[in-house]
C-alpha cells in the first residue's frame, strides 16, 4: 500500500510538472503606465528613471536576464523573458521596456495566485547588476 501511495504522489507530481512545462505561454504586453515600484498579486513592477541610450540599457538587461538560471528570451518587442522555477518548472514572465524616459521591468507569474516574492527578488537583483542608468 505504501508503494501505491508513493507511486500516485510521483505520478501527480510528474503530471503537474509536465503540464506547466508543456503548456504554451502567451505573454501579453503591459499596457498600464507605471510611475513607481508596485507590488502586484503574483508579481512586481520596477520603475527607474532613465536618461541614456535605450538600446544600450535594453542590451544590458538582456545580458543579465539571460545569465539568470532557467531564463530564456521569448520576444523582442517588448523584451520578454520566461524564467522557470527549479522544481516543477513554473513559468514567470518578465517584460522590459522603456516608456516615457522610464525603464520598466514587469514580472509576474503565469499559474497560481502567489509567487512568494520571487519575481520582486529577481527584478531587484537584475537592477542591482545593471547599476546606474
C-alpha positions as CSV (number, residue, x, y, z in Angstrom):
1,X,0.0,0.0,0.0
2,X,2.9,2.4,0.8
3,X,4.3,1.8,-2.7
4,X,1.0,2.5,-4.3
5,X,0.6,5.9,-2.5
6,X,4.2,6.8,-3.3
7,X,3.6,5.9,-6.9
8,X,0.5,8.0,-7.0
9,X,2.3,11.0,-5.5
10,X,5.1,10.7,-8.0
11,X,2.6,10.4,-10.9
12,X,0.7,13.5,-9.7
13,X,4.0,15.5,-9.4
14,X,5.1,14.4,-12.8
15,X,1.8,15.3,-14.3
16,X,1.9,18.8,-12.8
17,X,5.5,19.3,-13.9
18,X,4.6,18.1,-17.5
19,X,1.6,20.4,-17.6
20,X,3.4,23.6,-16.6
21,X,6.4,22.8,-18.8
22,X,4.5,21.9,-22.0
23,X,1.6,24.3,-22.0
24,X,2.2,27.2,-24.3
25,X,2.9,30.6,-22.7
26,X,1.3,33.7,-24.2
27,X,2.8,36.8,-22.7
28,X,0.6,39.9,-23.1
29,X,2.1,43.3,-23.4
30,X,2.0,45.6,-20.4
31,X,-0.3,48.5,-21.3
32,X,-0.5,50.3,-17.9
33,X,1.9,53.2,-17.4
34,X,3.5,52.6,-14.0
35,X,5.2,55.6,-12.3
36,X,6.7,53.8,-9.3
37,X,7.7,50.4,-8.0
38,X,4.5,48.4,-7.5
39,X,3.8,45.1,-5.7
40,X,1.2,43.2,-7.6
41,X,-0.7,40.0,-6.8
42,X,1.7,37.4,-8.1
43,X,4.2,39.9,-9.5
44,X,6.2,43.1,-9.2
45,X,6.8,46.2,-11.4
46,X,10.1,48.2,-11.0
47,X,10.2,51.7,-12.5
48,X,13.5,53.6,-12.8
49,X,14.2,57.0,-14.2
50,X,16.2,56.6,-17.4
51,X,18.3,59.1,-19.4
52,X,20.5,57.4,-21.8
53,X,20.6,55.2,-24.9
54,X,17.6,52.9,-24.7
55,X,19.3,50.2,-26.9
56,X,22.3,50.1,-24.6
57,X,20.1,49.8,-21.5
58,X,18.0,47.0,-23.0
59,X,21.1,45.2,-24.1
60,X,22.4,45.3,-20.5
61,X,19.2,44.0,-19.2
62,X,19.1,41.3,-21.8
63,X,22.6,40.1,-20.9
64,X,21.8,40.0,-17.2
65,X,18.5,38.2,-17.8
66,X,20.0,35.6,-20.0
67,X,22.7,34.9,-17.3
68,X,19.9,34.1,-14.9
69,X,19.4,30.3,-14.5
70,X,16.4,28.8,-16.3
71,X,15.7,32.0,-18.2
72,X,15.1,32.3,-22.0
73,X,14.1,35.2,-24.2
74,X,10.7,34.6,-25.9
75,X,10.0,38.0,-27.6
76,X,11.9,41.1,-28.7
77,X,9.4,43.8,-28.6
78,X,8.7,44.2,-25.7
79,X,11.8,42.4,-24.5
80,X,10.2,39.4,-22.8
81,X,11.7,36.5,-20.8
82,X,10.4,33.4,-19.2
83,X,12.1,32.2,-16.0
84,X,11.1,28.7,-14.7
85,X,11.3,27.5,-11.1
86,X,13.8,24.9,-10.3
87,X,11.4,22.2,-9.1
88,X,8.3,21.9,-11.2
89,X,9.3,24.5,-13.8
90,X,6.5,27.0,-13.1
91,X,7.0,29.9,-15.6
92,X,7.2,33.6,-14.6
93,X,7.1,36.2,-17.4
94,X,9.3,39.3,-17.2
95,X,8.9,42.2,-19.7
96,X,11.3,45.0,-20.0
97,X,10.5,48.2,-21.8
98,X,11.3,51.9,-21.9
99,X,8.3,54.2,-21.7
100,X,8.4,58.0,-21.2
101,X,12.0,58.1,-20.1
102,X,11.5,55.3,-17.6
103,X,12.9,51.7,-17.6
104,X,10.0,49.4,-16.6
105,X,10.5,45.8,-15.6
106,X,7.3,43.9,-15.1
107,X,7.5,40.4,-13.7
108,X,4.5,38.1,-13.0
109,X,3.6,34.5,-12.5
110,X,1.6,32.5,-15.1
111,X,0.0,29.9,-12.8
112,X,-1.3,30.3,-9.3
113,X,-2.0,33.3,-7.0
114,X,1.3,33.9,-5.2
115,X,4.8,34.0,-6.4
116,X,6.2,34.0,-2.9
117,X,8.2,37.2,-3.8
118,X,10.5,35.5,-6.3
119,X,9.7,38.0,-9.1
120,X,10.4,41.0,-6.9
121,X,13.7,39.4,-5.7
122,X,14.8,38.6,-9.3
123,X,13.9,42.1,-10.7
124,X,15.7,43.8,-7.9
125,X,18.8,41.6,-8.4
126,X,18.7,42.5,-12.1
127,X,18.6,46.2,-11.3
128,X,21.5,45.9,-8.9
129,X,23.5,44.1,-11.6
130,X,22.6,46.8,-14.2
131,X,23.9,49.6,-12.0
132,X,23.2,53.2,-12.6
133,X,21.2,54.1,-15.6
